[in-house]
Amino acid sequence: MSPTPSLEQLRNEIDALDADIVALLNQRATVAATVGRLKASQDREFHVPSRERAVYERVAALNQGPLPEEAIRNIFREIMSACLALESPLRVAYLGPKATFSHLATMQQFGFSAQLEPQKSIPAVFEEVEKGKSQYGVVPVENSTEGVITHTLDMFVDSNLLISAEIILDIHHDLLSRTGRMEDIRKVYSHPQPIAQCRNWLEDNLPNLPLVDVASTAVAAQIVSEDYTAAAIASELAASLYDLKVVRSRIEDQVNNVTRFLVISHKAAEPTGNDKTSILFSVKDEPGILYRMLEPFARHGVNLSKIESRPVKTKAWEYIFFLDMVGHLAEQQVRDAIEELRGFCQFLKILGSYPKAR
């Protein structure tokens, strides 16, 4: 029976493994830089999201534990983000400021080595990408509790940008303050959506206190960093950035509270075998039209995952429909269903086919 190694021996083993890891990381980075130069010489896209997804799936399949799959994914996200930065700086616009959930979603998708550019509004994110100042943009589109973000849907009507990916982010709201004590709180700041998502908790625990709407959870945290009598509903990241203490964590009313974000760009995404396609369209208002516009998808065996309507701003009582379906435009049944629908439409725009979020 071999003797149990000492603490010093185990630490020495970890130090040796760390040295190997650093050497291998730099070896990988050297190869990635060579790939970047080769792409540049051939005038090819330096960032290929489908390649990143393939890497995630491959390393997850290789993982034998004890690290969970999500930890492996996070580690490789940062490895690929850092290596990609050696090839060419990747600029990503998002709905800011820093420490918002849009910021967290952007970091989740692109890692810390990308150049993340906060914008003041959803239209500003679209404009940043449309003008080529950023290769990608990240915008919220819906929350499982509060529903669709209409500003994002409206932007797609006139924009030529495509959806190239989606991000699903678990949303957890913390109550933050300077002192960390509930008894010191006299008012609560946050964006209207987090306030709505924590309404029951606030009524049960802080009844009759003023709830103040501000532009973002980050703005709320910034205000509270200078006011010892106030609290903010914001993320754990906001607490660290603004030197706040957590009064209570995870105060959202719904346990399964997630927000879906869309990644927008000029590029179409390649098929992965697990994709969505999004379109928007309007139809003539006539008897039976709702049935006829959905029938092609049933006939061609295409599963619809979401349908949303928005009023046309220039015409009363007319609507634009946003529709998500399972599958990629490269698949024949998806193309056939869309083309059959086109015959009923006043206009139809394909917003993109893209990988389904994990």
Secondary structure, DSSP 4 states (H G I P E B T S, - for coil): -PPPPPHHHHHHHHHHHHHHHHHHHHHHHHHHHHHHHHHHHTT--S--HHHHHHHHHHHHHH--SSS-HHHHHHHHHHHHHHHHHHHS--EEEEE-STTSHHHHHHHHHH-SSSEEEEESSHHHHHHHHHTTS-SEEEEEEEETTTEE-HHHHHHHHH---EEEEEEEEE---EEEESS--GGG--EEEE-HHHHHHTHHHHHHHSTT--EEE-S-HHHHHHHHTT-TTEEEEE-HHHHHHTT-EEEES---S-SS-EEEEEEEESSPPPP-SSEEEEEEEEE---TTHHHHHHHHHHHTTPPEEEEEEEE-TTSTT-EEEEEEEES-TTSHHHHHHHHHHHTTEEEEEEEEEEEPP-
